[in-house]
């Protein structure tokens, strides 16, 4: 399958630019199993890569031109000059690959231009990190072609900077690290403070279980408002508590910390979510490592309640997925991603998948909502070269 995709993308590249590419690369979207809105609080997260990828065919240029084309966006080739790249100058899709080139050059890496053709199967706006996949695939291609010698976590840092500064979205480090570093058949236990990683075996099929992704088709836009407000609120909470980040508030000291915050109910809710979510990540890691995979379901459901009630980033469609799935016998369910739309995940016994899927689809139909997209999430490989 990868060879066929690489061949098709390379062929289109040749049509656009008059010659074949120097190579073809892929980087995946991700599902976050547990650990939401903890990454920009120096906390713990646990994503795994999806089989859905952004694919890039790329060749170097030495004349300072950056030429960009996407199979997923209407229009022709966009042409930019690398010397002119600057934050805030581009609000379209090209800001993501251009931001990566800018970040590499800002870090002192001599990238003199490129021809790039992109195609992606990662659903946009579904909370599955389509933008991070786009950034990482471009970063990996340029790293290889220009011989920069950067490791996966370093590419992730540069891609995060591209999205924070160039695009203007205040995202944490999880999405880019997942795209760059995940391994097939595993979930990535990541400490976002020091980027230390542990690959945790996560083979649901072998244990008679499945993890479904339910894309509600409700689109979000992280850089527009509410995500940034939550991040600012978390930073306020850390400042009021006198810690570098909310990660430093111990779980067994949470109640004392909440008392110190007084009557600032909004900040109290944000702090409570982050501290309890970090503890949930550690609980899931412990359960998986001890072979008690089915027991992670209630922890996922706890996470959804916290995101819904304390962080307040769920929406009626996400709640409908979770409530319906649990009523039909799911082992656990929660929203995943930044919130305000996007996707939910459902942990289920393999025998229940068809029944659960039908129940969710019928619930959406009764509510007069757009039919959700449902697919199985299989832990897949991180960014890699295809050809």
C-alpha positions as CSV (number, residue, x, y, z in Angstrom):
1,X,0.0,0.0,0.0
2,X,2.8,2.4,0.9
3,X,4.5,1.8,-2.4
4,X,1.3,2.5,-4.3
5,X,0.8,5.8,-2.4
6,X,4.4,6.8,-2.9
7,X,4.2,6.1,-6.6
8,X,1.0,8.1,-7.1
9,X,2.4,11.1,-5.1
10,X,5.7,11.0,-7.0
11,X,3.8,10.8,-10.3
12,X,1.8,13.9,-9.5
13,X,4.9,15.7,-8.4
14,X,6.5,15.1,-11.8
15,X,3.4,16.4,-13.5
16,X,3.6,19.6,-11.4
17,X,7.3,20.3,-11.4
18,X,8.6,18.6,-14.6
19,X,10.8,15.9,-13.0
20,X,10.5,13.2,-10.4
21,X,11.1,14.0,-6.7
22,X,14.2,13.1,-4.8
23,X,12.1,11.1,-2.4
24,X,8.7,10.5,-0.8
25,X,8.0,10.5,3.0
26,X,5.0,9.9,5.2
27,X,3.9,11.1,8.7
28,X,0.8,9.9,10.5
29,X,-2.1,11.5,12.3
30,X,-2.6,10.4,15.9
31,X,-5.1,9.4,18.5
32,X,-4.4,10.4,22.0
33,X,-5.4,7.5,24.2
34,X,-5.3,9.5,27.4
35,X,-3.6,12.8,28.6
36,X,-5.5,15.7,27.1
37,X,-4.4,19.4,27.5
38,X,-1.5,18.2,29.7
39,X,1.2,18.6,27.2
40,X,1.5,22.4,27.5
41,X,1.5,22.0,31.2
42,X,4.7,19.9,31.2
43,X,2.6,16.8,31.9
44,X,2.1,13.2,30.6
45,X,0.4,12.1,27.4
46,X,-0.1,8.8,25.7
47,X,-0.8,9.0,21.9
48,X,-0.4,6.4,19.2
49,X,-0.1,6.9,15.5
50,X,-2.9,6.2,13.0
51,X,-2.5,4.4,9.6
52,X,-3.8,7.7,8.1
53,X,-0.8,9.8,6.9
54,X,0.3,13.0,5.2
55,X,2.6,12.1,2.3
56,X,5.1,14.4,0.7
57,X,7.1,14.2,-2.5
58,X,10.1,16.6,-2.2
59,X,13.1,17.8,-4.0
60,X,15.7,20.4,-3.0
61,X,16.1,23.8,-4.7
62,X,19.2,26.1,-4.5
63,X,17.6,29.3,-5.7
64,X,15.7,30.3,-2.6
65,X,12.3,29.3,-3.9
66,X,9.7,27.2,-2.0
67,X,7.1,25.8,-4.2
68,X,4.1,24.1,-2.6
69,X,1.1,22.1,-3.8
70,X,-1.5,20.1,-2.1
71,X,-3.8,17.4,-3.6
72,X,-6.3,18.3,-0.9
73,X,-6.7,22.0,-1.6
74,X,-8.0,23.6,-4.7
75,X,-5.6,25.8,-6.6
76,X,-2.2,25.6,-8.3
77,X,1.3,25.7,-7.0
78,X,2.1,28.4,-4.4
79,X,5.5,30.0,-4.8
80,X,7.3,31.7,-1.9
81,X,10.8,32.9,-1.2
82,X,12.5,31.3,1.8
83,X,14.2,34.6,2.7
84,X,10.8,36.3,2.9
85,X,9.2,33.8,5.2
86,X,8.0,35.5,8.5
87,X,5.3,34.8,11.1
88,X,1.9,36.1,10.4
89,X,2.4,36.5,6.7
90,X,0.3,33.5,5.7
91,X,-3.1,32.4,7.0
92,X,-3.7,29.6,4.5
93,X,-2.7,25.9,4.4
94,X,0.8,26.8,3.1
95,X,1.6,28.3,6.5
96,X,2.2,24.8,7.9
97,X,5.0,23.6,5.5
98,X,6.3,27.2,5.1
99,X,6.5,27.5,8.9
100,X,8.6,24.4,9.0
101,X,11.1,25.8,6.5
102,X,11.1,29.1,8.5
103,X,11.7,27.2,11.8
104,X,14.6,25.2,10.3
105,X,16.3,28.3,9.0
106,X,15.7,30.2,12.2
107,X,17.5,27.3,14.0
108,X,20.5,27.8,11.8
109,X,19.9,25.0,9.2
110,X,20.7,26.0,5.7
111,X,17.6,25.1,3.8
112,X,17.8,26.8,0.4
113,X,14.4,25.9,-1.1
114,X,12.2,23.0,-2.1
115,X,9.6,21.7,-4.4
116,X,6.9,19.9,-2.4
117,X,3.7,18.1,-3.3
118,X,1.5,16.9,-0.4
119,X,-1.5,14.6,-0.1
120,X,-3.1,13.5,3.2
121,X,-5.6,10.9,4.4
122,X,-5.7,12.4,7.9
123,X,-9.2,13.9,8.4
124,X,-8.8,17.7,8.8
125,X,-10.5,19.3,11.9
126,X,-11.2,15.9,13.5
127,X,-8.8,16.2,16.4
128,X,-6.4,13.7,14.8
129,X,-3.5,16.1,14.2
130,X,-3.7,16.6,10.5
131,X,-1.6,19.8,10.8
132,X,1.2,18.0,12.8
133,X,1.4,15.2,10.3
134,X,1.8,17.9,7.5
135,X,4.6,19.7,9.5
136,X,6.5,16.5,10.4
137,X,6.5,15.0,7.0
138,X,8.0,18.2,5.5
139,X,10.5,18.4,8.4
140,X,11.6,14.8,8.0
141,X,12.0,15.2,4.2
142,X,14.1,18.3,4.5
143,X,16.1,16.7,7.3
144,X,17.0,13.8,5.1
145,X,17.6,15.8,1.9
146,X,19.7,18.4,3.5
147,X,21.5,16.0,5.8
148,X,20.6,17.9,9.0
149,X,21.0,14.9,11.3
150,X,18.1,15.9,13.5
151,X,16.4,13.2,15.6
152,X,12.6,12.7,15.8
153,X,12.2,14.7,19.1
154,X,14.2,17.6,17.6
155,X,12.1,17.7,14.5
156,X,9.0,17.7,16.8
157,X,10.3,20.7,18.7
158,X,10.9,22.6,15.5
159,X,7.5,21.7,14.1
160,X,5.9,22.9,17.4
161,X,7.7,26.2,17.1
162,X,6.5,26.5,13.5
163,X,2.9,26.1,14.6
164,X,3.2,28.3,17.7
165,X,5.1,31.2,16.2
166,X,4.6,31.0,12.4
167,X,1.0,29.7,12.3
168,X,0.0,31.3,15.6
169,X,-1.6,28.2,17.2
170,X,-0.6,27.7,20.9
171,X,-0.3,23.9,20.6
172,X,1.8,21.7,22.9
173,X,4.4,19.2,21.9
174,X,2.4,16.0,21.9
175,X,1.1,16.0,18.3
176,X,4.4,16.6,16.6
177,X,6.2,14.1,18.8
178,X,3.6,11.4,18.1
179,X,3.9,11.9,14.4
180,X,7.7,11.8,14.6
181,X,8.3,9.1,17.2
182,X,5.4,6.6,17.5
183,X,6.0,2.9,16.7
184,X,3.6,0.4,15.3
185,X,1.8,-1.7,17.9
186,X,2.6,0.7,20.7
187,X,1.3,3.7,22.5
188,X,3.9,6.4,23.3
189,X,4.2,7.4,27.0
190,X,5.7,10.8,26.7
191,X,6.8,13.2,29.5
192,X,6.4,16.5,27.7
193,X,8.8,18.3,30.1
194,X,12.0,16.5,29.1
195,X,10.6,14.5,26.1
196,X,11.6,11.2,27.6
197,X,9.6,8.4,26.0
198,X,8.6,4.9,26.6
199,X,6.9,2.7,24.0
200,X,4.1,0.8,25.7
201,X,2.8,-2.4,23.9
202,X,-0.8,-1.8,22.8
203,X,-2.2,-4.7,20.8
204,X,-5.9,-4.7,21.4
205,X,-6.7,-7.2,18.6
206,X,-4.7,-9.9,20.4
207,X,-6.9,-9.4,23.5
208,X,-10.3,-9.4,21.7
209,X,-10.8,-5.6,21.8
210,X,-10.9,-2.7,19.4
211,X,-10.6,1.1,19.7
212,X,-13.0,3.0,17.5
213,X,-12.6,6.6,16.4
214,X,-15.9,8.4,15.9
215,X,-15.4,11.6,13.9
216,X,-18.4,13.8,14.7
217,X,-17.8,15.9,11.6
218,X,-17.9,19.0,13.9
219,X,-14.9,21.0,12.9
220,X,-12.7,23.0,15.3
221,X,-10.2,25.8,14.8
222,X,-7.6,25.8,17.6
223,X,-6.0,29.1,16.8
224,X,-9.3,30.9,17.2
225,X,-9.9,31.6,20.8
226,X,-11.0,29.0,23.2
227,X,-7.9,26.7,23.1
228,X,-5.7,29.7,23.9
229,X,-8.0,30.8,26.7
230,X,-7.6,27.4,28.4
231,X,-3.8,27.5,28.0
232,X,-3.7,31.0,29.5
233,X,-5.9,29.9,32.4
234,X,-3.5,27.0,33.1
235,X,-0.6,29.4,33.1
236,X,-2.4,31.6,35.5
237,X,-3.1,28.7,37.8
238,X,0.6,27.7,37.9
239,X,1.6,31.3,38.6
240,X,-0.9,31.6,41.5
241,X,0.4,28.3,42.9
242,X,4.0,29.3,42.6
243,X,5.0,26.4,40.3
244,X,6.7,26.3,36.9
245,X,3.8,24.3,35.4
246,X,0.7,22.5,36.7
247,X,2.6,19.2,36.3
248,X,4.4,20.2,39.5
249,X,1.1,20.1,41.6
250,X,1.1,16.6,43.2
251,X,-2.0,14.5,42.9
252,X,-2.2,14.0,46.6
253,X,-1.8,17.7,47.1
254,X,-4.6,18.7,44.8
255,X,-7.2,19.6,47.4
256,X,-4.7,21.9,49.2
257,X,-3.8,23.6,45.9
258,X,-7.5,24.2,45.1
259,X,-8.0,25.8,48.5
260,X,-5.1,28.1,47.8
261,X,-6.8,29.3,44.6
262,X,-9.7,30.6,46.6
263,X,-12.9,31.5,44.7
264,X,-11.4,31.6,41.2
265,X,-13.7,28.8,40.0
266,X,-12.6,28.8,36.4
267,X,-8.9,28.4,37.3
268,X,-9.8,25.8,39.9
269,X,-11.5,23.7,37.3
270,X,-8.6,23.9,34.9
271,X,-6.1,22.9,37.6
272,X,-8.2,20.0,38.7
273,X,-8.4,18.6,35.2
274,X,-4.7,18.8,34.5
275,X,-3.6,17.3,37.8
276,X,-6.1,14.4,37.7
277,X,-5.4,13.8,34.0
278,X,-1.7,13.3,34.6
279,X,-2.7,10.8,37.2
280,X,-5.0,9.0,34.8
281,X,-2.1,8.7,32.2
282,X,0.1,7.0,34.9
283,X,-2.8,4.7,35.8
284,X,-3.3,3.6,32.2
285,X,0.4,3.0,31.7
286,X,0.4,0.8,34.9
287,X,-2.6,-1.1,33.7
288,X,-1.2,-1.8,30.2
289,X,2.1,-2.8,31.5
290,X,0.5,-5.3,33.9
291,X,-1.7,-6.8,31.2
292,X,-5.0,-5.4,32.5
293,X,-5.9,-3.7,29.2
294,X,-9.7,-4.0,29.6
295,X,-9.5,-2.0,32.9
296,X,-8.4,1.2,31.1
297,X,-11.9,1.7,29.9
298,X,-13.3,3.4,33.1
299,X,-10.2,5.6,33.2
300,X,-10.9,6.8,29.7
301,X,-14.5,7.6,30.7
302,X,-13.3,9.5,33.8
303,X,-11.1,11.6,31.4
304,X,-14.1,12.5,29.4
305,X,-16.1,13.7,32.4
306,X,-13.2,15.9,33.4
307,X,-12.8,17.4,29.9
308,X,-16.6,18.0,29.8
309,X,-17.2,19.4,33.3
310,X,-13.8,20.9,34.4
311,X,-12.1,21.9,31.2
312,X,-15.4,22.5,29.4
313,X,-14.2,21.6,25.9
314,X,-16.7,18.9,24.9
315,X,-19.8,19.5,22.8
316,X,-23.2,17.9,22.4
317,X,-22.0,15.7,19.6
318,X,-19.0,14.3,21.5
319,X,-21.2,13.7,24.6
320,X,-23.7,11.9,22.5
321,X,-21.0,9.5,21.2
322,X,-19.7,8.8,24.7
323,X,-23.2,8.4,26.3
324,X,-24.5,6.2,23.5
325,X,-21.4,3.9,23.4
326,X,-21.4,3.4,27.2
327,X,-25.1,2.7,27.2
328,X,-24.5,0.0,24.6
329,X,-21.8,-1.8,26.6
330,X,-18.6,0.0,25.6
331,X,-15.7,-0.6,28.0
332,X,-14.9,3.1,28.0
333,X,-15.2,6.2,25.9
334,X,-14.0,9.8,25.8
335,X,-13.4,12.8,23.5
336,X,-9.9,13.0,22.1
337,X,-8.0,16.0,20.8
338,X,-8.3,19.7,21.5
339,X,-12.0,19.8,21.9
340,X,-15.0,21.8,20.7
341,X,-15.7,19.2,18.1
342,X,-13.5,16.5,16.4
343,X,-13.5,12.9,17.5
344,X,-14.2,10.6,20.4
345,X,-12.7,7.2,21.0
346,X,-14.6,4.1,22.1
347,X,-12.9,1.0,23.7
348,X,-15.0,-2.0,22.9
349,X,-15.0,-5.8,22.8
350,X,-14.5,-7.0,19.2
351,X,-17.8,-8.7,19.2
352,X,-19.6,-5.4,20.1
353,X,-18.1,-3.2,17.4
354,X,-20.9,-3.6,14.9
355,X,-23.7,-3.0,17.5
356,X,-21.9,0.0,18.9
357,X,-21.3,1.6,15.5
358,X,-24.9,1.2,14.5
359,X,-26.1,2.6,17.9
360,X,-24.0,5.7,17.5
361,X,-25.0,6.3,13.9
362,X,-28.7,5.9,14.8
363,X,-28.4,8.3,17.7
364,X,-26.9,10.9,15.4
365,X,-29.7,10.3,12.9
366,X,-32.4,10.7,15.6
367,X,-30.8,14.0,16.7
368,X,-30.8,15.3,13.1
369,X,-27.0,15.4,13.0
370,X,-24.6,14.8,10.1
371,X,-23.6,11.1,10.1
372,X,-20.4,10.5,12.0
373,X,-17.4,8.7,10.4
374,X,-16.4,5.6,12.4
375,X,-13.2,3.6,11.9
376,X,-10.9,1.4,13.8
377,X,-7.7,2.9,15.2
378,X,-4.8,0.6,14.8
379,X,-1.5,1.7,16.4
380,X,0.8,2.3,13.4
381,X,4.3,3.5,12.5
382,X,5.5,7.1,12.9
383,X,7.2,9.2,10.3
384,X,9.3,7.4,7.7
385,X,10.7,7.5,4.2
386,X,8.6,5.6,1.6
387,X,10.8,6.0,-1.5
